């Protein structure tokens, strides 16, 4: 194991060199990387919105409005088709996706079905699928009555098509803002995710995305007085009552027939009226639109012509002369900004359906800079703490471990850069956690080497055997954590996924550095220095050999653990978790006073005066900052939730800067809650299956019981301390699951080894022996992880403090349960090889091993266990 061929050595250091090259742009100044040759990597890790500021918006197609629009189109088409065939009908109505026609003469039913047959023709559902769907189904529920119903397949096709078209429209609108590297992706069947980093005006983005931008030119109906109709009069057939966009909206009767639509626009630019110098929008039509516009204006000189945008009248000028050049001007109550925005909307095109904002997360650039600074400080302090600790504990071997740790971080950043991952604040937490957990592999190896040395092996044999025997343990321990990270990635969203990615990559790089780089460095040290003894550190948390009777107190520990679990469950119902808006829906706004300290009472009064009921305002971070929470009480729609955050922001805008905004509508909050529950359950099942396959069923049951114990106690801690329960908390719980299993599997691996070695030792004595042998490793690993997390808790910033607090408690309780719960539970399940054939096989393997290497023979000291 300590011999490395030349090609292996070259491959190891080539990997390190390539990692260094790809990771370097993350720390080098931009002018240095730009001056590098063309083949040199220049990309760096993309910072998430919480680190550089920007907006994340999740849009959803308004399915109901799309259905109503299609239903109206089917109704118009039914009316037109029957008129063309001169088939009379007494009534036509639309209700619940169905258009119903009552014929005057039931004998014309067959002719009517033939006339309406074009509605039922199949439409292609795409080149990839190669299929087709029927959008409308005809039926005759009773003689003389025909129904044309929208099919589920047809509705789904229209929704899918609308999403595809909307993505392109949204992309054009966002590109008009001049932002860099926006991310616009489809999510699910009817959603679009928009992520715009570095955006300074998120409100403008929302306004651009929240408008359908359907522009139409329609004649004004002058047969009735619009004001009288608005006061309760009857709307003339074929017309509708709309309102202007003025400060005081004025009613206008507009004919339903669209004379010219925005589909015929080729350009729209903001400008100024040469006579009034007011902001206007100049538009230009294509040839078809120009002809239509010319005919309409020529035939209606002297009549008002309404310019309608999303059912609101921008203006209704009187046509003075025919406009034949294909160019026109839209005037109204525009500011320079609103004229520019309208021009952007018209150039990008109209959305095929209304898009509702169901989730929004916005971070100001100032908060992003603060988060980067906090993350850097926490990372540096955490790294220094871990490095010093390893050096104090293992001396020269600690230096080797620290070199491997530095290479680990370099490879981690290199992989993040190559795959184009986005680094978020929870992602930084994942890196800091990796710093603490990465040394676990080195601790396992070093402690195993010490064990082998104490058993009488030579130094070279101890080192070789230590690496060999630690391999399976390290793989088992890290795979359980990797399972939790994978589940977290697939069931999480946004920043939580960033945490899962960094944690998973950190596990992979840790295994690589532990079994290649660390082993090569140790082998090089042995060959060059030819040491006679292992280097010793200056710090030992526990003695090399301990004889703590863990099993004697197991019943008391079980009783205490069960009592604490019962108390935790009671607290969940009696006190209740402090659910954040991720699970309850609502609005969260972080503000910072422009001058002086934040006045909590003043903020609360402003919000109440703005009509916001029961706002929760609390101090957050420094005395200049405050956190506003607005719940979604009652039947609150996603649209009204957006209106609420706008109102709250405007109420405090005079004296406070909005640093962060999160809006989670009721649609998303319910989905996130179920995803969280499913994530924890799925990870537990996956890990149990893995442990079951690798060990025995008793080990799997013991591991799950210990892990459930950790989860329940952590939930109790979160409830009692009233920490905010968010998606990050779920990430913390899943990481605790992986970490606890990591600890438990390491001890179980030693138990399994001792079961093969000491065939006649009583199980309780054997478990004591295993716990005592692994106690030094367990405490060392927990200490390094807690050091890294403590740095993150103190210096990482208020945003992730709840997340890190949960992790700190979980790591501590996970260490406790691995020793006092996971191992003793095996006695309850009567773990001991009872099958004679299995015992005989194990004895033969043991005798063979002793024959090959006499140092395998170990004399058991009964007093040790």
C-alpha positions in Angstrom: 0.0 0.0 0.0 3.0 2.3 0.6 4.5 1.6 -2.8 3.6 4.0 -5.7 4.7 3.4 -9.2 6.0 6.3 -11.2 2.8 6.6 -13.3 0.6 6.7 -10.1 2.8 9.4 -8.7 2.6 11.5 -11.9 -1.2 11.0 -12.1 -1.7 12.1 -8.4 0.3 15.3 -8.8 -1.1 16.0 -12.3 -4.6 15.9 -10.7 -3.5 18.3 -8.1 -1.9 20.6 -10.7 -5.0 20.6 -12.9 -7.1 21.4 -9.9 -4.9 24.3 -9.0 -5.0 25.7 -12.5 -8.8 25.6 -12.6 -9.2 26.9 -9.1 -6.7 29.7 -9.5 -9.1 32.2 -11.3 -11.3 32.2 -8.2 -8.5 34.1 -6.2 -6.5 35.8 -8.9 -7.4 39.4 -10.0 -9.4 39.6 -13.2 -6.6 41.5 -15.1 -4.2 38.7 -14.3 -6.5 35.9 -15.6 -7.3 38.0 -18.7 -3.6 38.3 -19.5 -3.2 34.5 -19.5 -2.9 32.5 -22.8 -6.1 31.6 -24.6 -6.0 28.0 -23.5 -5.7 28.9 -19.8 -8.9 28.5 -17.8 -10.4 31.8 -16.9 -13.8 30.9 -15.5 -14.5 31.2 -11.8 -17.3 30.0 -9.6 -20.5 31.8 -10.1 -21.7 33.6 -7.0 -25.4 33.1 -6.0 -27.9 35.8 -5.6 -27.3 35.9 -1.8 -23.7 36.7 -2.4 -23.8 39.2 -5.2 -27.4 40.4 -5.0 -30.1 39.9 -7.6 -33.6 38.4 -8.0 -35.0 34.9 -8.1 -38.6 34.7 -9.4 -40.7 31.7 -10.0 -43.5 32.3 -12.4 -46.6 30.1 -13.0 -48.9 30.0 -16.0 -52.4 31.1 -14.9 -54.1 28.0 -16.1 -57.6 29.2 -15.4 -57.2 32.4 -17.4 -55.8 30.4 -20.2 -58.7 28.0 -20.1 -61.2 30.9 -20.1 -59.4 32.4 -23.1 -59.5 29.2 -25.0 -63.2 28.6 -24.1 -64.0 32.1 -25.4 -62.2 31.4 -28.6 -64.1 28.1 -29.0 -67.4 29.9 -28.3 -66.6 32.5 -31.0 -65.6 29.8 -33.5 -68.7 27.8 -32.8 -70.9 30.8 -33.4 -69.0 31.6 -36.7 -69.1 28.0 -38.0 -72.8 27.7 -37.4 -73.5 31.1 -39.1 -71.5 30.1 -42.1 -73.7 27.0 -42.6 -76.8 29.0 -41.8 -77.7 26.7 -38.8 -79.9 28.6 -36.4 -79.5 28.3 -32.6 -81.6 29.8 -29.8 -78.8 30.1 -27.1 -75.1 29.6 -26.8 -73.3 29.6 -23.4 -70.0 28.7 -21.8 -69.4 27.1 -18.5 -66.8 24.9 -16.9 -64.7 24.2 -20.0 -67.8 23.5 -22.0 -69.6 25.5 -24.7 -73.3 24.6 -25.0 -75.4 25.3 -28.1 -79.2 24.8 -28.2 -80.4 24.5 -31.8 -83.7 26.0 -33.0 -84.4 22.9 -35.1 -83.2 19.6 -33.5 -83.4 18.0 -37.0 -80.3 20.0 -37.9 -78.2 18.3 -35.2 -76.3 16.1 -37.8 -75.6 19.2 -39.9 -74.4 21.1 -36.9 -72.0 18.3 -35.9 -70.6 18.3 -39.4 -70.2 22.0 -39.3 -68.4 21.9 -36.0 -66.2 19.0 -36.9 -63.1 21.2 -37.6 -63.0 21.9 -33.9 -62.3 18.3 -33.2 -59.4 17.9 -35.6 -56.2 16.8 -33.9 -53.3 19.1 -33.5 -49.6 18.1 -33.4 -48.1 17.9 -29.9 -44.5 18.3 -31.1 -41.9 16.9 -33.3 -40.1 15.0 -30.5 -43.2 13.1 -29.3 -44.6 12.8 -32.8 -48.2 12.5 -31.4 -51.3 14.6 -31.7 -54.1 15.6 -29.3 -57.7 16.5 -29.8 -58.3 19.9 -28.1 -62.2 19.8 -28.3 -64.6 16.9 -27.9 -68.2 17.2 -29.3 -71.2 15.6 -27.7 -75.0 15.6 -27.9 -76.3 15.1 -24.3 -79.9 15.6 -25.4 -81.7 16.1 -28.8 -81.0 19.5 -30.2 -78.3 20.4 -27.7 -74.6 20.1 -28.6 -71.6 20.6 -26.4 -68.0 21.4 -27.3 -65.7 20.6 -24.3 -62.0 21.3 -23.9 -60.2 18.0 -23.2 -57.6 17.6 -20.5 -55.0 16.7 -23.2 -55.9 19.8 -25.1 -55.6 22.0 -22.0 -52.2 20.5 -21.1 -51.0 21.0 -24.7 -52.0 24.7 -24.6 -50.3 25.1 -21.2 -47.1 23.5 -22.4 -47.1 25.6 -25.5 -47.7 28.8 -23.5 -44.8 28.0 -21.3 -42.5 27.5 -24.3 -43.6 30.7 -25.9 -43.5 32.6 -22.5 -39.8 31.5 -21.9 -38.8 33.3 -25.1 -40.8 36.4 -24.4 -39.4 36.5 -20.8 -35.9 36.0 -22.1 -36.3 39.0 -24.5 -37.7 41.2 -21.8 -34.9 40.3 -19.3 -32.3 40.9 -22.0 -33.7 44.4 -22.6 -32.7 45.2 -19.0 -29.0 44.8 -19.9 -28.3 42.3 -17.1 -25.5 39.8 -17.4 -25.9 36.0 -17.4 -29.6 35.7 -16.5 -30.9 32.2 -16.0 -34.3 31.4 -17.4 -35.5 27.8 -17.2 -38.6 25.8 -17.4 -39.6 24.0 -14.2 -42.3 21.3 -14.3 -45.3 21.6 -16.5 -46.4 25.2 -16.0 -43.6 27.1 -14.3 -40.7 29.3 -15.4 -37.7 30.1 -13.1 -36.0 33.5 -13.7 -32.8 34.3 -11.9 -31.1 37.6 -12.6 -27.8 38.2 -10.7 -26.6 41.7 -9.9 -29.9 43.3 -10.6 -30.2 46.7 -8.9 -34.0 47.3 -9.4 -35.9 44.1 -8.8 -39.2 45.9 -8.7 -38.8 46.9 -12.4 -38.1 43.2 -13.2 -41.4 42.2 -11.5 -43.4 44.8 -13.4 -41.9 43.7 -16.7 -42.6 40.0 -16.0 -46.1 40.5 -14.5 -47.6 42.1 -17.6 -49.1 40.1 -20.4 -48.5 43.1 -22.8 -51.3 42.3 -25.1 -51.7 45.5 -27.2 -54.8 46.0 -29.3 -56.4 48.8 -31.2 -60.2 48.9 -30.8 -62.9 51.4 -31.7 -64.7 53.3 -29.0 -68.4 52.6 -28.6 -70.2 55.9 -28.5 -73.7 54.6 -28.5 -73.9 54.8 -24.6 -72.4 57.1 -22.0 -69.5 55.3 -20.4 -69.9 57.0 -17.0 -73.6 56.1 -16.8 -72.7 52.5 -17.7 -70.0 52.5 -15.0 -72.6 53.6 -12.4 -74.7 50.5 -13.1 -76.0 50.9 -16.6 -76.2 48.2 -19.2 -73.1 47.4 -21.4 -74.1 47.4 -25.0 -73.8 44.0 -26.8 -70.5 43.5 -28.4 -68.7 46.0 -26.2 -66.9 46.1 -22.8 -66.3 48.7 -20.1 -62.6 49.4 -19.6 -60.7 52.1 -17.6 -57.8 54.4 -18.4 -54.4 54.3 -16.7 -54.8 57.9 -15.4 -54.3 58.7 -11.7 -58.1 58.8 -11.6 -59.2 56.1 -14.0 -61.9 57.1 -16.4 -64.4 54.6 -17.9 -64.5 54.0 -21.6 -66.8 51.8 -23.7 -64.7 49.8 -26.1 -65.9 47.5 -28.9 -64.8 43.9 -28.5 -63.6 43.5 -32.1 -59.8 43.9 -32.4 -59.0 46.0 -35.4 -55.2 45.7 -35.2 -53.2 43.7 -32.6 -49.7 44.0 -31.3 -48.7 40.8 -33.2 -48.1 43.0 -36.2 -45.6 45.3 -34.4 -42.0 45.3 -35.6 -40.5 48.0 -33.4 -41.3 50.1 -30.4 -39.1 52.9 -29.1 -39.6 55.5 -26.3 -39.4 59.1 -27.4 -40.9 62.6 -26.8 -43.8 64.3 -28.5 -42.4 67.2 -30.5 -45.3 69.4 -29.6 -45.9 68.7 -25.9 -42.5 67.3 -25.1 -44.2 64.5 -23.1 -42.8 60.9 -23.1 -44.5 58.8 -25.8 -43.9 55.4 -27.5 -43.4 55.3 -31.2 -44.4 52.1 -32.9 -44.0 50.6 -36.4 -46.1 47.9 -38.0 -45.2 45.2 -40.5 -46.8 45.4 -44.0 -49.9 43.5 -43.0 -50.4 45.6 -39.8 -49.7 48.8 -41.8 -52.5 47.9 -44.3 -55.0 47.1 -41.5 -54.1 50.2 -39.6 -54.4 52.3 -42.7 -57.8 50.9 -43.6 -59.2 51.3 -40.1 -58.0 54.9 -39.7 -59.2 55.8 -43.2 -62.7 54.4 -42.5 -63.1 56.0 -39.1 -61.8 59.5 -39.4 -63.3 61.7 -36.6 -63.9 58.7 -34.3 -62.0 57.9 -31.1 -59.6 54.9 -31.4 -58.7 53.1 -28.1 -55.2 51.8 -27.5 -55.6 48.9 -25.1 -52.8 47.2 -23.1 -53.9 44.3 -20.9 -57.5 45.5 -20.7 -56.5 49.0 -19.7 -56.9 52.0 -22.1 -53.6 53.8 -22.5 -55.2 56.5 -24.6 -58.2 57.0 -26.9 -57.2 59.7 -29.4 -59.6 60.8 -32.1 -58.5 59.8 -35.6 -57.8 63.1 -37.4 -56.5 61.7 -40.7 -55.8 58.3 -42.2 -52.4 56.9 -41.0 -51.0 55.1 -44.0 -47.3 54.9 -43.3 -47.4 52.0 -40.8 -46.1 54.2 -38.0 -48.1 55.5 -35.0 -47.6 57.1 -31.6 -48.9 55.9 -28.2 -49.3 58.7 -25.7 -50.7 58.7 -22.2 -49.7 59.4 -18.6 -46.1 58.2 -19.2 -43.0 59.0 -17.3 -39.6 58.4 -19.0 -39.2 55.1 -17.2 -42.8 53.8 -17.9 -42.4 54.8 -21.6 -39.1 52.8 -21.8 -40.7 49.8 -20.0 -43.7 49.8 -22.4 -41.4 49.9 -25.4 -39.5 47.0 -23.9 -42.7 45.0 -23.4 -43.9 45.7 -26.9 -40.6 44.8 -28.5 -40.4 41.5 -26.6 -43.9 40.6 -27.6 -47.0 39.6 -25.6 -47.2 36.7 -23.3 -49.6 34.0 -24.5 -51.0 33.7 -21.0 -50.9 35.5 -17.6 -47.8 34.7 -15.5 -48.3 34.8 -11.7 -45.3 35.3 -9.4 -45.6 32.5 -6.8 -42.1 32.8 -5.3 -39.6 35.6 -5.1 -36.3 35.9 -3.4 -34.4 39.2 -3.8 -31.1 40.2 -2.2 -29.7 43.7 -2.5 -26.0 44.1 -3.6 -25.1 45.6 -0.2 -26.3 42.5 1.7 -24.5 40.3 -0.9 -21.2 42.0 -0.2 -21.7 41.6 3.5 -22.5 37.9 3.1 -19.3 37.4 1.1 -17.2 39.1 3.8 -18.9 37.1 6.5 -18.4 33.8 4.6 -14.7 34.6 4.0 -14.1 35.5 7.6 -15.9 32.3 8.8 -14.0 30.1 6.3 -10.6 31.5 7.2 -11.2 31.3 11.0 -12.6 27.8 10.7 -9.7 26.7 8.5 -7.2 28.1 10.9 -8.9 26.4 13.9 -8.9 23.0 12.2 -5.3 23.4 11.0 -4.0 24.3 14.4 -6.0 21.5 16.0 -4.7 18.9 13.7 -1.1 20.1 14.1 -1.5 20.0 17.9 -3.0 16.6 17.9 -0.7 14.7 15.4 2.5 16.8 15.0 4.1 16.1 11.7 1.2 13.9 10.6 -1.0 16.9 11.2 1.0 18.9 8.7 0.4 16.2 6.1 -3.3 16.2 7.0 -3.4 20.0 6.6 -1.7 19.8 3.2 -4.3 17.2 2.1 -7.0 19.5 3.5 -5.7 22.5 1.4 -5.6 20.3 -1.7 -9.1 19.1 -0.9 -10.4 22.7 -0.9 -8.5 23.5 -4.1 -10.0 20.4 -5.9 -13.5 21.3 -4.5 -13.3 24.8 -6.0 -11.9 23.4 -9.3 -14.8 21.0 -9.7 -17.3 23.7 -8.8 -15.7 25.9 -11.5 -15.7 23.2 -14.2 -19.3 22.1 -13.7 -20.5 25.7 -13.6 -22.0 25.4 -10.1 -23.4 28.5 -8.3 -21.9 29.2 -4.9 -24.4 30.4 -2.3 -24.2 31.2 1.4 -25.4 27.7 2.4 -22.8 26.5 -0.1 -20.1 28.3 1.9 -21.5 26.5 4.9 -21.1 23.2 3.0 -17.4 24.1 2.3 -16.8 25.0 6.0 -18.5 21.8 7.1 -16.3 19.9 4.6 -13.2 21.4 6.3 -14.4 19.9 9.6 -15.5 16.5 8.1 -12.6 16.1 5.7 -10.1 15.6 8.5 -12.3 12.7 9.7 -10.6 10.4 7.1 -7.2 11.4 8.3 -8.2 11.0 11.9 -9.5 7.5 11.1 -6.3 6.5 9.3 -4.0 8.0 12.0 -5.9 6.5 14.9 -5.9 3.1 13.1 -2.2 3.3 12.6 -1.8 4.0 16.3 -4.0 1.0 17.1 -1.9 -1.2 14.9 1.3 0.1 16.4 0.1 -0.5 20.0 -0.7 -4.1 19.0 3.0 -4.7 18.3 3.3 -4.1 14.5 6.4 -2.4 13.1 6.0 1.2 12.1 5.8 0.4 8.4 3.4 -2.5 9.0 1.2 -0.3 11.2 1.1 2.4 8.5 0.4 0.0 5.7 -2.3 -1.9 7.7 -3.8 1.4 9.0 -4.5 2.7 5.5 -5.8 -0.7 4.3 -8.2 -1.3 7.2 -9.4 2.3 7.3 -10.5 2.1 3.6 -13.8 0.2 4.1 -14.7 2.3 7.2 -14.1 5.6 5.4 -16.1 4.5 2.4 -19.1 3.3 4.5 -19.0 6.5 6.6 -18.9 8.9 3.6 -21.4 7.0 1.4 -24.1 7.5 4.1 -23.4 11.3 4.1 -23.4 11.2 0.3 -26.8 9.6 0.3 -28.2 12.4 2.4 -26.6 15.0 0.1 -28.0 13.3 -3.1 -31.5 13.2 -1.6 -31.1 16.9 -0.5 -30.1 17.8 -4.1 -33.1 16.2 -5.8 -35.7 17.3 -3.3 -34.3 20.7 -2.4 -34.4 24.0 -4.3 -32.2 27.0 -4.8 -29.6 27.6 -2.1 -30.3 24.2 -0.5 -29.2 22.5 -3.6 -26.0 24.6 -3.5 -25.3 23.2 0.0 -25.9 19.6 -1.2 -23.6 20.1 -4.2 -20.7 21.4 -2.2 -21.1 18.8 0.5 -21.3 15.9 -2.1 -18.2 17.2 -4.0 -16.4 17.7 -0.7 -17.0 14.0 0.2 -15.6 12.8 -3.2 -12.5 15.0 -2.9 -12.0 13.9 0.7 -11.9 10.3 -0.3 -9.5 11.1 -3.1 -7.0 13.0 -1.0 -7.2 10.6 1.9 -6.3 7.5 -0.1 -4.0 9.0 -2.7 -2.3 12.2 -1.6 -2.2 11.6 2.1 -0.9 8.0 1.5 1.7 9.3 -0.9 2.9 12.0 1.5 3.2 9.5 4.3 5.0 7.0 2.1 7.4 9.7 1.0 8.1 10.7 4.6 8.7 7.0 5.6 11.1 6.5 2.6 13.1 9.7 3.2 13.2 9.9 7.0 13.0 6.2 7.9 11.4 7.0 11.3 11.3 4.5 14.1 8.2 5.9 15.8 5.1 7.8 15.0 5.2 11.6 15.5 3.4 12.7 18.7 1.2 15.7 19.0 0.9 18.0 22.1 -2.9 17.5 22.5 -4.9 14.4 23.3 -8.6 14.8 24.1 -8.8 11.3 25.5 -6.1 8.8 26.5 -4.8 6.2 24.0 -6.4 3.4 26.0 -9.6 3.8 28.0 -11.8 1.4 29.9 -15.1 3.3 30.3 -17.9 0.9 31.0 -20.4 2.3 28.6 -22.7 -0.7 28.7 -23.2 -0.5 32.4 -25.0 2.8 32.1 -26.9 2.0 28.9 -30.3 1.6 30.6 -30.0 4.9 32.3 -28.9 6.5 29.1 -31.8 4.9 27.2 -34.2 6.2 29.9 -32.8 9.7 29.6 -32.8 9.6 25.8 -36.4 8.4 25.7 -37.5 11.1 28.2 -35.8 13.8 26.1 -37.4 12.4 22.9 -40.8 12.4 24.6 -40.3 16.0 25.8 -39.2 17.0 22.3 -42.4 15.5 20.8 -44.5 17.2 23.5 -42.8 20.5 22.7 -43.6 20.1 19.0 -47.3 20.1 19.8 -47.4 22.3 22.9 -45.0 25.1 21.7 -44.9 24.4 18.0 -42.0 25.0 15.6 -41.3 28.5 14.5 -42.1 27.8 10.8 -40.6 30.3 8.4 -42.3 31.5 5.2 -40.9 28.6 3.2 -43.6 26.4 4.9 -46.3 28.8 5.9 -46.2 31.2 2.9 -45.9 34.9 3.5 -43.4 37.7 3.1 -40.0 38.4 4.7 -38.3 41.8 4.3 -34.9 42.7 5.7 -34.4 46.4 6.0 -31.5 48.6 7.1 -31.8 52.1 8.5 -30.3 54.8 6.2 -29.2 56.7 9.3 -29.0 55.8 12.9 -30.7 52.7 14.5 -33.7 50.9 13.3 -36.9 51.8 15.2 -38.9 48.7 15.6 -42.0 50.5 16.9 -41.9 53.1 14.1 -41.6 50.4 11.4 -44.6 48.5 12.9 -46.7 51.7 13.0 -45.9 52.5 9.4 -46.9 49.0 8.2 -50.1 49.2 10.2 -50.9 52.6 8.8 -50.4 51.1 5.3 -53.1 48.6 6.0 -50.9 45.6 6.7 -52.5 43.5 9.5 -50.4 42.0 12.3 -46.9 42.7 11.0 -44.1 41.1 12.9 -41.0 43.3 13.3 -37.9 42.2 15.1 -34.2 43.2 15.4 -31.9 41.3 13.1 -28.2 41.3 13.2 -27.0 44.8 14.1 -29.1 47.5 15.7 -29.4 49.2 12.2 -31.2 46.2 10.8 -34.7 44.8 11.2 -36.7 41.9 9.9 -40.3 42.2 8.8 -42.5 39.1 8.6 -46.0 39.3 7.1 -48.0 36.0 7.2 -50.4 34.9 4.6 -53.5 34.6 6.8 -56.7 33.3 5.2 -57.2 32.7 1.6 -54.4 34.8 0.2 -53.6 34.5 -3.5 -50.1 34.6 -5.0 -51.0 37.9 -6.7 -52.2 39.6 -3.5 -49.0 38.4 -1.7 -47.0 40.4 -4.3 -49.1 43.4 -3.7 -48.5 43.1 0.0 -44.7 43.2 -0.3 -44.9 46.2 -2.6 -47.1 48.0 0.0 -44.7 47.2 2.8 -41.6 48.2 0.9 -43.1 51.6 0.0 -44.2 52.2 3.6 -40.6 52.1 4.9 -38.7 53.2 1.8 -38.2 56.8 3.0 -35.8 55.9 5.9 -34.9 52.3 5.2 -33.1 50.4 2.5 -34.6 47.0 1.5 -31.7 44.5 1.7 -33.5 41.3 1.2 -37.0 40.2 0.2 -38.5 36.7 0.2 -42.1 36.1 -0.9 -43.4 32.5 -0.9 -47.0 32.1 -2.1 -49.4 29.5 -0.7 -48.9 27.4 -3.8 -45.2 26.9 -3.2 -45.2 26.8 0.6 -47.4 23.6 0.6 -45.2 21.9 -1.9 -42.0 22.8 0.0 -43.5 21.4 3.2 -44.3 18.0 1.6 -40.9 18.0 -0.1 -39.2 18.5 3.2 -41.1 15.6 4.8 -40.4 13.4 1.8 -36.7 14.4 1.9 -36.1 13.3 5.5 -38.1 10.1 5.1 -36.4 9.2 1.8 -32.9 9.8 3.1 -33.6 7.6 6.2 -34.9 4.7 4.0 -32.0 5.0 1.6 -29.4 5.0 4.3 -31.1 2.1 6.2 -31.1 0.0 3.0 -27.4 0.7 2.5 -26.5 -0.1 6.1 -28.6 -3.3 5.9 -26.8 -4.4 2.7 -23.3 -3.6 4.1 -23.8 -5.0 7.6 -26.7 -7.0 9.2 -30.3 -6.1 9.8 -29.5 -5.5 13.5 -27.0 -2.8 12.5 -29.5 -1.2 10.2 -32.2 -1.1 12.8 -29.7 0.3 15.4 -28.5 3.0 13.0 -32.0 4.1 12.2 -33.1 4.2 15.8 -30.0 6.3 16.8 -30.6 8.6 13.8 -34.3 9.0 14.6 -33.3 9.8 18.1 -31.0 12.6 16.8 -33.7 14.0 14.5 -36.3 14.1 17.3 -33.9 15.7 19.7 -32.8 18.3 17.1 -36.4 19.1 16.4 -37.0 19.6 20.1 -34.0 21.9 20.3 -35.2 23.9 17.4 -38.7 24.2 18.9 -37.6 25.1 22.4 -35.2 27.8 21.1 -37.7 28.9 18.5 -35.2 28.9 15.7 -36.6 29.8 12.3 -37.6 26.6 10.5 -36.8 27.1 6.8 -35.5 25.1 3.9 -32.0 25.6 5.3 -33.2 23.9 8.5 -34.2 20.9 6.5 -30.8 20.9 4.9 -29.3 20.9 8.4 -31.4 18.0 9.6 -30.5 15.9 6.6 -26.8 16.7 7.1 -27.2 15.7 10.7 -28.7 12.4 9.5 -25.7 11.9 7.3 -23.2 12.9 10.0 -24.8 10.8 12.7 -24.8 7.8 10.4 -21.2 8.5 9.6 -20.3 8.3 13.3 -22.4 5.3 13.8 -21.1 3.3 10.9 -17.5 3.9 12.0 -18.3 2.4 15.4 -20.3 -0.4 13.8 -17.4 -1.2 11.5 -15.2 -1.8 14.5 -17.9 -3.8 16.2 -18.1 -6.1 13.1 -14.3 -6.5 13.1 -14.2 -7.4 16.8 -17.1 -9.9 16.3 -14.8 -11.7 13.9 -11.8 -11.4 16.1 -13.2 -12.3 19.6 -15.6 -15.1 19.0 -16.3 -15.9 22.7 -16.3 -12.5 24.2 -19.6 -11.4 25.7 -21.5 -8.9 23.6 -21.6 -6.2 26.2 -17.8 -6.5 26.8 -17.2 -6.5 23.1 -19.3 -3.3 22.6 -17.4 -1.6 25.4 -14.1 -2.6 23.7 -15.3 -1.2 20.4 -16.6 2.1 21.8 -13.3 2.6 23.8 -11.2 1.8 20.8 -13.1 4.4 18.7 -13.5 7.0 21.4 -10.4 9.0 20.5 -11.4 9.1 16.8 -15.0 10.1 17.6 -14.0 12.9 19.9 -11.3 14.2 17.5 -13.7 14.2 14.5 -16.5 15.9 16.5 -14.0 18.5 17.8 -12.8 19.5 14.3 -16.4 19.7 12.9 -17.6 21.7 15.9 -14.6 24.1 15.5 -15.5 24.8 11.9 -19.2 25.2 12.7 -18.5 27.4 15.7 -16.6 29.8 13.4 -19.5 29.8 11.0 -22.0 30.5 13.8 -20.0 33.4 15.3 -18.8 35.0 12.1 -21.0 33.7 9.3 -23.8 36.3 9.6 -27.3 36.3 10.9 -28.9 34.9 7.8 -27.5 31.4 8.4 -27.2 31.4 12.2 -30.3 29.3 12.7 -29.0 26.8 10.2 -25.6 26.5 11.9 -27.1 26.4 15.4 -29.1 23.3 14.3 -25.9 21.8 12.9 -24.0 22.4 16.1 -26.6 20.8 18.3 -27.0 17.9 15.8 -23.3 17.1 15.6 -23.0 17.1 19.4 -26.1 14.9 19.9 -25.0 12.7 17.0 -21.7 12.0 18.7 -23.5 11.2 21.9 -26.0 8.8 20.3 -23.3 6.9 18.3 -21.7 5.9 21.6 -24.6 5.6 24.0 -27.5 4.6 21.8 -26.3 3.0 18.5 -23.9 0.5 20.1 -26.0 -0.6 23.1 -29.1 -1.1 21.0 -27.3 -4.1 19.4 -27.7 -5.9 22.8 -31.5 -5.5 22.5 -31.5 -7.2 19.1 -29.2 -10.0 20.4 -26.4 -9.4 17.9 -24.0 -12.4 18.0 -23.1 -15.0 15.3 -25.2 -18.0 16.3 -25.0 -20.0 13.1 -22.5 -22.7 13.4 -21.4 -22.6 9.8 -20.9 -18.9 10.0 -18.9 -19.3 13.2 -16.7 -22.0 11.6 -16.1 -19.9 8.5 -15.1 -16.9 10.6 -12.7 -19.1 12.7 -11.1 -20.5 9.5 -10.6 -17.0 8.2 -9.0 -16.0 11.5 -6.6 -19.0 11.5 -5.6 -18.3 8.0 -4.8 -14.6 8.8 -2.8 -15.6 11.8 -0.8 -18.1 9.7 0.0 -15.5 7.1 0.9 -12.8 9.7 1.7 -13.8 13.3 1.2 -10.2 14.5 -2.5 -10.7 13.9 -2.6 -12.8 17.1 -3.9 -10.5 19.9 -4.1 -11.3 23.6 -7.3 -9.8 25.0 -6.9 -8.0 28.3 -10.3 -8.6 30.0 -9.8 -5.6 32.2 -9.7 -3.3 29.2 -13.3 -3.9 28.3 
